[in-house]
């Protein structure tokens, strides 16, 4: 039976980033993906790199901020290894906030008056609430995912797609066996990066669940030169350099239901048109749904499991792309037995055993 130094379960942005970090340490790595690599939550993501969004728990802020700072170097490495370009944008975010709690949670950033809003985004109509400028980036999630996969291939990371994992067990000594719908696989290190499916692999079922999100992409209308990400409590709008504009997103506890509801898509489009009236007539290019990997406390699950040699990096919810650089670094450190640059004990899977 062929074996590897490490097997990573799940070929989304977290799994591929962890695999690349392990490969940089000289490990022979196999990526195992139940479907098509990069086509689940990572394909559906808007790509906002927002450490201080309303959905980010306070306990995650230091980790999220540190990961955001790594992004330029992270993208440069992926582009260099893959030979592909990634649309990393640094124009920032205009956020309309309603609750005092959310305003107080922001770093000391400037509030925007009507003249400043008109100068930053002439096509913007205020939906009400106070507006702030956030020094955030965004990235074309699909472009970064494609480049990350190509970078992994060029670094000789092997990939096994269309293969569901049915279990991880210790076979004796230092070897773990990964059972699949096909042949079993072996490695001394296994990392569960299976996202919303991470909890479905016995015997240790991590408490992840799918949180469905629906969104759409439109063609930028003639005359609209949207530069910034725009966020309101009801909708977010994310420009791409190729002329697409993404609009999202619903948040639904709907299990693994992939259906796209035309009414939900229409509502999102209408909410976007409230803040950018030119979008009312924008041509819809596509709509889709995806499954964010949620956890009971809205924090990721990172670290060693109760099974020696078996690790987990899952449950990143809306922040998979944002947290990928630091997650990969931290997991590589933990797996080689050293202290990560930032403490991840609060994200340990052992917190759910208590």
ZADO-1210 file (C-alpha; in nm, 4 decimals, padded with zeros to 6 digits):
<atoms>
<atom x="00.0000" y="00.0000" z="00.0000" code="UNK" pos="1"/>
<atom x="00.1432" y="00.3381" z="-00.1023" code="UNK" pos="2"/>
<atom x="00.1939" y="00.5835" z="00.1822" code="UNK" pos="3"/>
<atom x="00.2722" y="00.9540" z="00.2167" code="UNK" pos="4"/>
<atom x="00.4244" y="01.1723" z="00.4852" code="UNK" pos="5"/>
<atom x="00.0933" y="01.3563" z="00.5206" code="UNK" pos="6"/>
<atom x="-00.2594" y="01.3231" z="00.3842" code="UNK" pos="7"/>
<atom x="-00.4805" y="01.6321" z="00.3791" code="UNK" pos="8"/>
<atom x="-00.8557" y="01.5754" z="00.3565" code="UNK" pos="9"/>
<atom x="-01.0311" y="01.8497" z="00.1591" code="UNK" pos="10"/>
<atom x="-00.8956" y="02.0545" z="-00.1320" code="UNK" pos="11"/>
<atom x="-01.0512" y="02.3925" z="-00.0600" code="UNK" pos="12"/>
<atom x="-00.8430" y="02.6997" z="00.0205" code="UNK" pos="13"/>
<atom x="-00.7658" y="02.5757" z="00.3742" code="UNK" pos="14"/>
<atom x="-00.6682" y="02.2236" z="00.2683" code="UNK" pos="15"/>
<atom x="-00.4548" y="02.3348" z="-00.0249" code="UNK" pos="16"/>
<atom x="-00.2823" y="02.6042" z="00.1824" code="UNK" pos="17"/>
<atom x="-00.2031" y="02.3546" z="00.4600" code="UNK" pos="18"/>
<atom x="-00.0782" y="02.1014" z="00.2024" code="UNK" pos="19"/>
<atom x="00.1511" y="02.3632" z="00.0479" code="UNK" pos="20"/>
<atom x="00.2887" y="02.4588" z="00.3905" code="UNK" pos="21"/>
<atom x="00.3663" y="02.0929" z="00.4681" code="UNK" pos="22"/>
<atom x="00.5263" y="02.0448" z="00.1276" code="UNK" pos="23"/>
<atom x="00.7552" y="02.3412" z="00.1978" code="UNK" pos="24"/>
<atom x="00.8817" y="02.1405" z="00.4961" code="UNK" pos="25"/>
<atom x="00.9812" y="01.8601" z="00.2596" code="UNK" pos="26"/>
<atom x="00.6854" y="01.6290" z="00.3194" code="UNK" pos="27"/>
<atom x="00.5334" y="01.4105" z="00.0494" code="UNK" pos="28"/>
<atom x="00.1697" y="01.5220" z="00.0582" code="UNK" pos="29"/>
<atom x="-00.1539" y="01.3792" z="-00.0806" code="UNK" pos="30"/>
<atom x="-00.4717" y="01.5884" z="-00.1068" code="UNK" pos="31"/>
<atom x="-00.7957" y="01.3904" z="-00.0996" code="UNK" pos="32"/>
<atom x="-01.1142" y="01.5647" z="-00.2167" code="UNK" pos="33"/>
<atom x="-01.4639" y="01.4186" z="-00.2074" code="UNK" pos="34"/>
<atom x="-01.5691" y="01.6172" z="-00.5155" code="UNK" pos="35"/>
<atom x="-01.3767" y="01.8465" z="-00.7475" code="UNK" pos="36"/>
<atom x="-01.0866" y="02.0374" z="-00.5892" code="UNK" pos="37"/>
<atom x="-01.1743" y="02.3959" z="-00.5003" code="UNK" pos="38"/>
<atom x="-01.5399" y="02.3704" z="-00.5990" code="UNK" pos="39"/>
<atom x="-01.7197" y="02.3812" z="-00.2641" code="UNK" pos="40"/>
<atom x="-01.7170" y="02.6759" z="-00.0191" code="UNK" pos="41"/>
<atom x="-01.4015" y="02.8187" z="-00.1774" code="UNK" pos="42"/>
<atom x="-01.5702" y="02.8440" z="-00.5175" code="UNK" pos="43"/>
<atom x="-01.8752" y="03.0133" z="-00.3654" code="UNK" pos="44"/>
<atom x="-01.6901" y="03.2716" z="-00.1551" code="UNK" pos="45"/>
<atom x="-01.7027" y="03.6469" z="-00.2174" code="UNK" pos="46"/>
<atom x="-01.3383" y="03.6893" z="-00.1151" code="UNK" pos="47"/>
<atom x="-01.3775" y="03.9738" z="00.1359" code="UNK" pos="48"/>
<atom x="-01.0787" y="03.9828" z="00.3727" code="UNK" pos="49"/>
<atom x="-01.2588" y="04.1475" z="00.6623" code="UNK" pos="50"/>
<atom x="-01.1131" y="04.0891" z="01.0108" code="UNK" pos="51"/>
<atom x="-01.3840" y="04.3020" z="01.1776" code="UNK" pos="52"/>
<atom x="-01.7069" y="04.1936" z="01.0128" code="UNK" pos="53"/>
<atom x="-02.0189" y="04.1542" z="01.2253" code="UNK" pos="54"/>
<atom x="-01.9844" y="03.7747" z="01.2018" code="UNK" pos="55"/>
<atom x="-01.6301" y="03.7651" z="01.3399" code="UNK" pos="56"/>
<atom x="-01.6238" y="03.6805" z="01.7143" code="UNK" pos="57"/>
<atom x="-01.4024" y="03.9005" z="01.9320" code="UNK" pos="58"/>
<atom x="-01.1860" y="03.5996" z="02.0223" code="UNK" pos="59"/>
<atom x="-01.0960" y="03.5569" z="01.6557" code="UNK" pos="60"/>
<atom x="-00.9911" y="03.9177" z="01.5889" code="UNK" pos="61"/>
<atom x="-00.6185" y="03.8882" z="01.6733" code="UNK" pos="62"/>
<atom x="-00.5823" y="03.5778" z="01.4553" code="UNK" pos="63"/>
<atom x="-00.7861" y="03.7341" z="01.1732" code="UNK" pos="64"/>
<atom x="-00.5871" y="04.0591" z="01.1824" code="UNK" pos="65"/>
<atom x="-00.2554" y="03.8731" z="01.1777" code="UNK" pos="66"/>
<atom x="-00.3668" y="03.6579" z="00.8850" code="UNK" pos="67"/>
<atom x="-00.4844" y="03.9652" z="00.6918" code="UNK" pos="68"/>
<atom x="-00.1373" y="04.1172" z="00.7301" code="UNK" pos="69"/>
<atom x="00.0149" y="03.8093" z="00.5661" code="UNK" pos="70"/>
<atom x="-00.1978" y="03.8380" z="00.2537" code="UNK" pos="71"/>
<atom x="00.0281" y="04.0318" z="00.0141" code="UNK" pos="72"/>
<atom x="00.3127" y="03.7866" z="00.0709" code="UNK" pos="73"/>
<atom x="00.0762" y="03.4889" z="00.0589" code="UNK" pos="74"/>
<atom x="-00.0643" y="03.5963" z="-00.2766" code="UNK" pos="75"/>
<atom x="00.2805" y="03.6792" z="-00.4165" code="UNK" pos="76"/>
<atom x="00.3992" y="03.3279" z="-00.3320" code="UNK" pos="77"/>
<atom x="00.0947" y="03.1627" z="-00.4890" code="UNK" pos="78"/>
<atom x="00.1328" y="03.3733" z="-00.8032" code="UNK" pos="79"/>
<atom x="00.5044" y="03.2994" z="-00.8210" code="UNK" pos="80"/>
<atom x="00.4594" y="02.9247" z="-00.7803" code="UNK" pos="81"/>
<atom x="00.1605" y="02.8968" z="-01.0150" code="UNK" pos="82"/>
<atom x="00.2420" y="03.1527" z="-01.2839" code="UNK" pos="83"/>
<atom x="-00.1189" y="03.2742" z="-01.2545" code="UNK" pos="84"/>
<atom x="-00.2458" y="03.6173" z="-01.1550" code="UNK" pos="85"/>
<atom x="-00.4752" y="03.6716" z="-00.8591" code="UNK" pos="86"/>
<atom x="-00.7026" y="03.9756" z="-00.8314" code="UNK" pos="87"/>
<atom x="-00.6025" y="04.1093" z="-00.4881" code="UNK" pos="88"/>
<atom x="-00.7624" y="04.4507" z="-00.4381" code="UNK" pos="89"/>
<atom x="-00.6647" y="04.6996" z="-00.1661" code="UNK" pos="90"/>
<atom x="-00.9112" y="04.9846" z="-00.2240" code="UNK" pos="91"/>
<atom x="-01.0887" y="04.9212" z="00.1072" code="UNK" pos="92"/>
<atom x="-01.4484" y="04.8873" z="00.2268" code="UNK" pos="93"/>
<atom x="-01.7308" y="05.1311" z="00.2901" code="UNK" pos="94"/>
<atom x="-01.9383" y="04.9872" z="00.5743" code="UNK" pos="95"/>
<atom x="-02.2799" y="05.1178" z="00.6775" code="UNK" pos="96"/>
<atom x="-02.3438" y="05.0266" z="01.0404" code="UNK" pos="97"/>
<atom x="-02.6612" y="05.0523" z="01.2452" code="UNK" pos="98"/>
<atom x="-02.5835" y="04.9168" z="01.5915" code="UNK" pos="99"/>
<atom x="-02.3779" y="05.1096" z="01.8457" code="UNK" pos="100"/>
<atom x="-02.2153" y="04.7822" z="01.9517" code="UNK" pos="101"/>
<atom x="-02.0840" y="04.7204" z="01.6023" code="UNK" pos="102"/>
<atom x="-01.9536" y="05.0760" z="01.5744" code="UNK" pos="103"/>
<atom x="-01.7678" y="05.0474" z="01.9050" code="UNK" pos="104"/>
<atom x="-01.6143" y="04.7171" z="01.7956" code="UNK" pos="105"/>
<atom x="-01.4315" y="04.8759" z="01.5031" code="UNK" pos="106"/>
<atom x="-01.0730" y="04.9949" z="01.5276" code="UNK" pos="107"/>
<atom x="-01.0432" y="05.3745" z="01.5356" code="UNK" pos="108"/>
<atom x="-01.1358" y="05.4404" z="01.1745" code="UNK" pos="109"/>
<atom x="-01.2771" y="05.7550" z="01.0145" code="UNK" pos="110"/>
<atom x="-01.6506" y="05.8062" z="00.9851" code="UNK" pos="111"/>
<atom x="-01.7554" y="05.9224" z="00.6399" code="UNK" pos="112"/>
<atom x="-01.9823" y="06.2176" z="00.5762" code="UNK" pos="113"/>
<atom x="-02.1965" y="06.2689" z="00.2664" code="UNK" pos="114"/>
<atom x="-01.9279" y="06.4677" z="00.0766" code="UNK" pos="115"/>
<atom x="-01.6673" y="06.1978" z="00.1406" code="UNK" pos="116"/>
<atom x="-01.9049" y="05.9226" z="00.0313" code="UNK" pos="117"/>
<atom x="-01.9852" y="06.1098" z="-00.2886" code="UNK" pos="118"/>
<atom x="-01.6142" y="06.1492" z="-00.3601" code="UNK" pos="119"/>
<atom x="-01.5276" y="05.7851" z="-00.2870" code="UNK" pos="120"/>
<atom x="-01.8236" y="05.6322" z="-00.4711" code="UNK" pos="121"/>
<atom x="-02.0302" y="05.8770" z="-00.6801" code="UNK" pos="122"/>
<atom x="-02.2916" y="05.6131" z="-00.7583" code="UNK" pos="123"/>
<atom x="-02.3624" y="05.5311" z="-00.3943" code="UNK" pos="124"/>
<atom x="-02.6938" y="05.6074" z="-00.2234" code="UNK" pos="125"/>
<atom x="-02.6816" y="05.5864" z="00.1549" code="UNK" pos="126"/>
<atom x="-02.9198" y="05.3254" z="00.3030" code="UNK" pos="127"/>
<atom x="-02.9123" y="05.5004" z="00.6390" code="UNK" pos="128"/>
<atom x="-02.6877" y="05.4404" z="00.9358" code="UNK" pos="129"/>
<atom x="-02.3368" y="05.5714" z="00.9828" code="UNK" pos="130"/>
<atom x="-02.0697" y="05.4993" z="00.7233" code="UNK" pos="131"/>
<atom x="-01.7089" y="05.4090" z="00.7930" code="UNK" pos="132"/>
<atom x="-01.4051" y="05.3428" z="00.5789" code="UNK" pos="133"/>
<atom x="-01.2328" y="05.0123" z="00.6603" code="UNK" pos="134"/>
<atom x="-00.8797" y="04.9442" z="00.5419" code="UNK" pos="135"/>
<atom x="-00.9569" y="04.5966" z="00.4083" code="UNK" pos="136"/>
<atom x="-00.8632" y="04.3946" z="00.1032" code="UNK" pos="137"/>
<atom x="-01.0628" y="04.1607" z="-00.1167" code="UNK" pos="138"/>
<atom x="-00.9527" y="03.8828" z="-00.3475" code="UNK" pos="139"/>
<atom x="-01.1054" y="03.6964" z="-00.6396" code="UNK" pos="140"/>
<atom x="-01.1704" y="03.3719" z="-00.4529" code="UNK" pos="141"/>
<atom x="-01.1981" y="03.1580" z="-00.7639" code="UNK" pos="142"/>
<atom x="-00.8785" y="03.2995" z="-00.9126" code="UNK" pos="143"/>
<atom x="-00.6858" y="03.2455" z="-00.5887" code="UNK" pos="144"/>
<atom x="-00.8246" y="02.8935" z="-00.5557" code="UNK" pos="145"/>
<atom x="-00.7252" y="02.8057" z="-00.9127" code="UNK" pos="146"/>
<atom x="-00.3771" y="02.9519" z="-00.8624" code="UNK" pos="147"/>
<atom x="-00.3351" y="02.7680" z="-00.5308" code="UNK" pos="148"/>
<atom x="-00.4237" y="02.4363" z="-00.6933" code="UNK" pos="149"/>
<atom x="-00.1804" y="02.5010" z="-00.9792" code="UNK" pos="150"/>
<atom x="00.0895" y="02.5990" z="-00.7286" code="UNK" pos="151"/>
<atom x="00.0289" y="02.2726" z="-00.5416" code="UNK" pos="152"/>
<atom x="00.0585" y="02.0690" z="-00.8610" code="UNK" pos="153"/>
<atom x="00.3821" y="02.2428" z="-00.9585" code="UNK" pos="154"/>
<atom x="00.5220" y="02.1596" z="-00.6131" code="UNK" pos="155"/>
<atom x="00.4400" y="01.7904" z="-00.6756" code="UNK" pos="156"/>
<atom x="00.1536" y="01.7662" z="-00.4271" code="UNK" pos="157"/>
<atom x="-00.0545" y="01.4707" z="-00.5391" code="UNK" pos="158"/>
<atom x="-00.4330" y="01.4968" z="-00.5608" code="UNK" pos="159"/>
<atom x="-00.7033" y="01.2337" z="-00.5420" code="UNK" pos="160"/>
<atom x="-01.0434" y="01.3790" z="-00.6363" code="UNK" pos="161"/>
<atom x="-01.3941" y="01.2333" z="-00.6417" code="UNK" pos="162"/>
<atom x="-01.3101" y="01.0228" z="-00.3370" code="UNK" pos="163"/>
<atom x="-01.5090" y="01.0461" z="-00.0135" code="UNK" pos="164"/>
<atom x="-01.3257" y="00.9575" z="00.3072" code="UNK" pos="165"/>
<atom x="-01.5167" y="00.7157" z="00.5319" code="UNK" pos="166"/>
<atom x="-01.2854" y="00.7004" z="00.8324" code="UNK" pos="167"/>
<atom x="-00.9472" y="00.7657" z="00.9920" code="UNK" pos="168"/>
<atom x="-00.8011" y="00.5054" z="01.2263" code="UNK" pos="169"/>
<atom x="-00.4699" y="00.4121" z="01.3815" code="UNK" pos="170"/>
<atom x="-00.3338" y="00.0823" z="01.2497" code="UNK" pos="171"/>
<atom x="-00.0467" y="00.0430" z="01.4952" code="UNK" pos="172"/>
<atom x="00.2858" y="00.2135" z="01.5338" code="UNK" pos="173"/>
<atom x="00.2894" y="00.5636" z="01.3844" code="UNK" pos="174"/>
<atom x="00.0651" y="00.4905" z="01.0872" code="UNK" pos="175"/>
<atom x="-00.2860" y="00.6212" z="01.0292" code="UNK" pos="176"/>
<atom x="-00.5136" y="00.4585" z="00.7751" code="UNK" pos="177"/>
<atom x="-00.7599" y="00.6673" z="00.5787" code="UNK" pos="178"/>
<atom x="-01.0449" y="00.4547" z="00.4512" code="UNK" pos="179"/>
<atom x="-01.2224" y="00.5732" z="00.1383" code="UNK" pos="180"/>
<atom x="-01.4809" y="00.4552" z="-00.1108" code="UNK" pos="181"/>
<atom x="-01.1820" y="00.3218" z="-00.3034" code="UNK" pos="182"/>
<atom x="-00.8561" y="00.1848" z="-00.1638" code="UNK" pos="183"/>
<atom x="-00.7259" y="00.2682" z="00.1853" code="UNK" pos="184"/>
<atom x="-00.4456" y="00.5255" z="00.2199" code="UNK" pos="185"/>
<atom x="-00.1692" y="00.5509" z="00.4788" code="UNK" pos="186"/>
<atom x="00.0364" y="00.8266" z="00.6387" code="UNK" pos="187"/>
<atom x="00.1720" y="00.9120" z="00.9850" code="UNK" pos="188"/>
<atom x="00.0024" y="01.2543" z="00.9603" code="UNK" pos="189"/>
<atom x="-00.3575" y="01.3208" z="00.8534" code="UNK" pos="190"/>
<atom x="-00.5137" y="01.6692" z="00.8530" code="UNK" pos="191"/>
<atom x="-00.8914" y="01.7048" z="00.8296" code="UNK" pos="192"/>
<atom x="-00.9617" y="02.0199" z="00.6253" code="UNK" pos="193"/>
<atom x="-01.2949" y="01.8956" z="00.4925" code="UNK" pos="194"/>
<atom x="-01.4921" y="02.2102" z="00.5748" code="UNK" pos="195"/>
<atom x="-01.8623" y="02.1523" z="00.6276" code="UNK" pos="196"/>
<atom x="-01.7992" y="01.7777" z="00.5857" code="UNK" pos="197"/>
<atom x="-01.5243" y="01.7601" z="00.8512" code="UNK" pos="198"/>
<atom x="-01.7667" y="01.6275" z="01.1102" code="UNK" pos="199"/>
<atom x="-01.8815" y="01.3372" z="00.8958" code="UNK" pos="200"/>
<atom x="-01.5569" y="01.1407" z="00.9138" code="UNK" pos="201"/>
<atom x="-01.5511" y="00.8871" z="01.2005" code="UNK" pos="202"/>
<atom x="-01.4423" y="00.8094" z="01.4604" code="UNK" pos="203"/>
<atom x="-01.3849" y="01.1672" z="01.5857" code="UNK" pos="204"/>
<atom x="-01.6695" y="01.3751" z="01.4540" code="UNK" pos="205"/>
<atom x="-01.5811" y="01.7408" z="01.4839" code="UNK" pos="206"/>
<atom x="-01.8898" y="01.9652" z="01.5313" code="UNK" pos="207"/>
<atom x="-01.9004" y="02.1361" z="01.1936" code="UNK" pos="208"/>
<atom x="-02.2198" y="02.1978" z="01.0010" code="UNK" pos="209"/>
<atom x="-02.3130" y="02.3503" z="00.6638" code="UNK" pos="210"/>
<atom x="-02.4441" y="02.7083" z="00.6725" code="UNK" pos="211"/>
<atom x="-02.5879" y="02.7749" z="00.3294" code="UNK" pos="212"/>
<atom x="-02.5236" y="03.1004" z="00.1483" code="UNK" pos="213"/>
<atom x="-02.6718" y="03.2166" z="-00.1829" code="UNK" pos="214"/>
<atom x="-02.5359" y="03.5009" z="-00.3952" code="UNK" pos="215"/>
<atom x="-02.5128" y="03.6327" z="-00.7485" code="UNK" pos="216"/>
<atom x="-02.2800" y="03.8111" z="-00.9881" code="UNK" pos="217"/>
<atom x="-02.3859" y="04.0924" z="-01.2214" code="UNK" pos="218"/>
<atom x="-02.2161" y="04.2760" z="-01.5023" code="UNK" pos="219"/>
<atom x="-02.1101" y="04.6261" z="-01.4032" code="UNK" pos="220"/>
<atom x="-02.3508" y="04.8687" z="-01.5767" code="UNK" pos="221"/>
<atom x="-02.2157" y="05.1294" z="-01.8154" code="UNK" pos="222"/>
<atom x="-02.0966" y="05.4298" z="-01.6188" code="UNK" pos="223"/>
<atom x="-02.0666" y="05.2596" z="-01.2782" code="UNK" pos="224"/>
<atom x="-01.7044" y="05.2524" z="-01.1677" code="UNK" pos="225"/>
<atom x="-01.7353" y="05.0785" z="-00.8324" code="UNK" pos="226"/>
<atom x="-01.3966" y="05.0679" z="-00.6578" code="UNK" pos="227"/>
<atom x="-01.4736" y="04.9743" z="-00.2985" code="UNK" pos="228"/>
<atom x="-01.6445" y="04.6835" z="-00.1319" code="UNK" pos="229"/>
<atom x="-01.9706" y="04.8125" z="00.0169" code="UNK" pos="230"/>
<atom x="-02.1312" y="04.6460" z="00.3196" code="UNK" pos="231"/>
<atom x="-02.4657" y="04.7104" z="00.4853" code="UNK" pos="232"/>
<atom x="-02.6515" y="04.4961" z="00.7403" code="UNK" pos="233"/>
<atom x="-02.8660" y="04.3608" z="00.4527" code="UNK" pos="234"/>
<atom x="-02.6194" y="04.3040" z="00.1688" code="UNK" pos="235"/>
<atom x="-02.2601" y="04.3322" z="00.0532" code="UNK" pos="236"/>
<atom x="-02.1330" y="04.4292" z="-00.2917" code="UNK" pos="237"/>
<atom x="-01.7862" y="04.3255" z="-00.4066" code="UNK" pos="238"/>
<atom x="-01.6293" y="04.4600" z="-00.7293" code="UNK" pos="239"/>
<atom x="-01.3911" y="04.2530" z="-00.9382" code="UNK" pos="240"/>
<atom x="-01.1276" y="04.3972" z="-01.1692" code="UNK" pos="241"/>
<atom x="-01.2766" y="04.2088" z="-01.4662" code="UNK" pos="242"/>
<atom x="-01.6033" y="04.4058" z="-01.4463" code="UNK" pos="243"/>
<atom x="-01.8100" y="04.1591" z="-01.2474" code="UNK" pos="244"/>
<atom x="-01.9831" y="04.2698" z="-00.9276" code="UNK" pos="245"/>
<atom x="-02.0698" y="04.0093" z="-00.6630" code="UNK" pos="246"/>
<atom x="-02.3765" y="04.0528" z="-00.4433" code="UNK" pos="247"/>
<atom x="-02.4378" y="03.8472" z="-00.1326" code="UNK" pos="248"/>
<atom x="-02.5346" y="03.6678" z="00.0691" code="UNK" pos="249"/>
<atom x="-02.8016" y="03.4717" z="00.2494" code="UNK" pos="250"/>
<atom x="-02.7291" y="03.2768" z="00.5670" code="UNK" pos="251"/>
<atom x="-02.9445" y="02.9672" z="00.6079" code="UNK" pos="252"/>
<atom x="-02.9521" y="02.6579" z="00.8265" code="UNK" pos="253"/>
<atom x="-03.0630" y="02.4336" z="00.5408" code="UNK" pos="254"/>
<atom x="-02.8322" y="02.1331" z="00.5620" code="UNK" pos="255"/>
<atom x="-02.6702" y="02.0324" z="00.2347" code="UNK" pos="256"/>
<atom x="-02.9487" y="02.1736" z="00.0160" code="UNK" pos="257"/>
<atom x="-02.7750" y="02.3171" z="-00.2918" code="UNK" pos="258"/>
<atom x="-03.0833" y="02.4712" z="-00.4509" code="UNK" pos="259"/>
<atom x="-03.0822" y="02.8380" z="-00.5496" code="UNK" pos="260"/>
<atom x="-03.4028" y="03.0250" z="-00.4660" code="UNK" pos="261"/>
<atom x="-03.4909" y="03.2870" z="-00.7329" code="UNK" pos="262"/>
<atom x="-03.6747" y="03.4945" z="-00.4706" code="UNK" pos="263"/>
<atom x="-03.3668" y="03.5103" z="-00.2487" code="UNK" pos="264"/>
<atom x="-03.1516" y="03.6128" z="-00.5449" code="UNK" pos="265"/>
<atom x="-03.4015" y="03.8817" z="-00.6449" code="UNK" pos="266"/>
<atom x="-03.4096" y="04.0171" z="-00.2898" code="UNK" pos="267"/>
<atom x="-03.0303" y="04.0418" z="-00.2797" code="UNK" pos="268"/>
<atom x="-03.0292" y="04.2190" z="-00.6169" code="UNK" pos="269"/>
<atom x="-03.2924" y="04.4662" z="-00.4936" code="UNK" pos="270"/>
<atom x="-03.1019" y="04.5358" z="-00.1708" code="UNK" pos="271"/>
<atom x="-02.7865" y="04.6039" z="-00.3721" code="UNK" pos="272"/>
<atom x="-02.9806" y="04.8431" z="-00.5977" code="UNK" pos="273"/>
<atom x="-03.0941" y="05.0382" z="-00.2892" code="UNK" pos="274"/>
<atom x="-02.7347" y="05.1425" z="-00.2234" code="UNK" pos="275"/>
<atom x="-02.6145" y="05.1439" z="-00.5850" code="UNK" pos="276"/>
<atom x="-02.9187" y="05.2362" z="-00.7998" code="UNK" pos="277"/>
<atom x="-02.7336" y="05.1627" z="-01.1246" code="UNK" pos="278"/>
<atom x="-02.7359" y="04.7934" z="-01.0293" code="UNK" pos="279"/>
<atom x="-03.1147" y="04.7748" z="-01.0699" code="UNK" pos="280"/>
<atom x="-03.0747" y="04.7143" z="-01.4435" code="UNK" pos="281"/>
<atom x="-02.7474" y="04.5189" z="-01.4214" code="UNK" pos="282"/>
<atom x="-02.7438" y="04.1916" z="-01.6137" code="UNK" pos="283"/>
<atom x="-02.7239" y="03.8867" z="-01.3889" code="UNK" pos="284"/>
<atom x="-02.4327" y="03.6677" z="-01.4962" code="UNK" pos="285"/>
<atom x="-02.4847" y="03.3776" z="-01.2548" code="UNK" pos="286"/>
<atom x="-02.6211" y="03.2813" z="-00.9155" code="UNK" pos="287"/>
<atom x="-02.5066" y="03.0021" z="-00.6853" code="UNK" pos="288"/>
<atom x="-02.5050" y="02.8585" z="-00.3357" code="UNK" pos="289"/>
<atom x="-02.2325" y="02.7229" z="-00.1089" code="UNK" pos="290"/>
<atom x="-02.1844" y="02.5712" z="00.2346" code="UNK" pos="291"/>
<atom x="-01.9878" y="02.7705" z="00.4917" code="UNK" pos="292"/>
<atom x="-01.8436" y="02.5396" z="00.7606" code="UNK" pos="293"/>
<atom x="-01.9989" y="02.6577" z="01.0863" code="UNK" pos="294"/>
<atom x="-01.9194" y="02.5542" z="01.4450" code="UNK" pos="295"/>
<atom x="-02.1173" y="02.5863" z="01.7718" code="UNK" pos="296"/>
<atom x="-01.9113" y="02.8848" z="01.8925" code="UNK" pos="297"/>
<atom x="-01.8396" y="03.0383" z="01.5484" code="UNK" pos="298"/>
<atom x="-01.4650" y="02.9779" z="01.5940" code="UNK" pos="299"/>
<atom x="-01.2475" y="02.7544" z="01.3751" code="UNK" pos="300"/>
<atom x="-01.1255" y="02.4158" z="01.4953" code="UNK" pos="301"/>
<atom x="-00.7463" y="02.4004" z="01.4762" code="UNK" pos="302"/>
<atom x="-00.4937" y="02.1594" z="01.6232" code="UNK" pos="303"/>
<atom x="-00.4372" y="01.8003" z="01.7256" code="UNK" pos="304"/>
<atom x="-00.7266" y="01.5611" z="01.7767" code="UNK" pos="305"/>
<atom x="-00.7511" y="01.2876" z="02.0380" code="UNK" pos="306"/>
<atom x="-00.5976" y="01.0431" z="01.7864" code="UNK" pos="307"/>
<atom x="-00.2166" y="01.0765" z="01.7697" code="UNK" pos="308"/>
<atom x="-00.1099" y="01.2068" z="01.4299" code="UNK" pos="309"/>
<atom x="-00.4611" y="01.3220" z="01.3372" code="UNK" pos="310"/>
<atom x="-00.5105" y="01.6989" z="01.3114" code="UNK" pos="311"/>
<atom x="-00.7965" y="01.9275" z="01.2110" code="UNK" pos="312"/>
<atom x="-00.8216" y="02.2684" z="01.0434" code="UNK" pos="313"/>
<atom x="-01.1894" y="02.3295" z="00.9757" code="UNK" pos="314"/>
<atom x="-01.4893" y="02.5406" z="01.0746" code="UNK" pos="315"/>
<atom x="-01.3678" y="02.8723" z="00.9320" code="UNK" pos="316"/>
<atom x="-01.7275" y="02.9784" z="00.8498" code="UNK" pos="317"/>
<atom x="-01.7177" y="03.3004" z="00.6397" code="UNK" pos="318"/>
<atom x="-01.3443" y="03.3505" z="00.6867" code="UNK" pos="319"/>
<atom x="-01.1752" y="03.0635" z="00.5050" code="UNK" pos="320"/>
<atom x="-00.9867" y="03.2864" z="00.2615" code="UNK" pos="321"/>
<atom x="-00.9003" y="03.5460" z="00.5246" code="UNK" pos="322"/>
<atom x="-00.7637" y="03.2869" z="00.7680" code="UNK" pos="323"/>
<atom x="-00.5890" y="03.0585" z="00.5166" code="UNK" pos="324"/>
<atom x="-00.2371" y="03.2113" z="00.5366" code="UNK" pos="325"/>
<atom x="-00.2069" y="03.1986" z="00.9158" code="UNK" pos="326"/>
<atom x="-00.3957" y="02.8699" z="00.9460" code="UNK" pos="327"/>
<atom x="-00.1451" y="02.7065" z="00.7111" code="UNK" pos="328"/>
<atom x="00.1522" y="02.8470" z="00.9039" code="UNK" pos="329"/>
<atom x="00.0090" y="02.7520" z="01.2425" code="UNK" pos="330"/>
<atom x="-00.0858" y="02.3983" z="01.1409" code="UNK" pos="331"/>
<atom x="00.2540" y="02.3340" z="00.9836" code="UNK" pos="332"/>
<atom x="00.4183" y="02.4416" z="01.3101" code="UNK" pos="333"/>
<atom x="00.1917" y="02.2267" z="01.5281" code="UNK" pos="334"/>
<atom x="00.2384" y="01.9237" z="01.3046" code="UNK" pos="335"/>
<atom x="00.6184" y="01.9498" z="01.3198" code="UNK" pos="336"/>
<atom x="00.5949" y="01.9800" z="01.6996" code="UNK" pos="337"/>
<atom x="00.6871" y="02.3456" z="01.7421" code="UNK" pos="338"/>
<atom x="00.5005" y="02.6446" z="01.8812" code="UNK" pos="339"/>
<atom x="00.3063" y="02.8422" z="01.6183" code="UNK" pos="340"/>
<atom x="00.3744" y="03.2146" z="01.5876" code="UNK" pos="341"/>
<atom x="00.0280" y="03.2825" z="01.7317" code="UNK" pos="342"/>
<atom x="-00.1311" y="03.0753" z="02.0060" code="UNK" pos="343"/>
<atom x="-00.4185" y="02.8623" z="01.8755" code="UNK" pos="344"/>
<atom x="-00.5129" y="02.6781" z="02.1954" code="UNK" pos="345"/>
<atom x="-00.8485" y="02.8577" z="02.2135" code="UNK" pos="346"/>
<atom x="-00.9368" y="02.6931" z="01.8808" code="UNK" pos="347"/>
<atom x="-00.8405" y="02.3421" z="01.9950" code="UNK" pos="348"/>
<atom x="-01.0874" y="02.0607" z="01.9163" code="UNK" pos="349"/>
<atom x="-01.0566" y="01.9571" z="02.2826" code="UNK" pos="350"/>
<atom x="-01.2838" y="02.2479" z="02.3811" code="UNK" pos="351"/>
<atom x="-01.5830" y="02.0452" z="02.2632" code="UNK" pos="352"/>
<atom x="-01.4870" y="01.7451" z="02.4758" code="UNK" pos="353"/>
<atom x="-01.5473" y="01.9402" z="02.7959" code="UNK" pos="354"/>
</atoms>
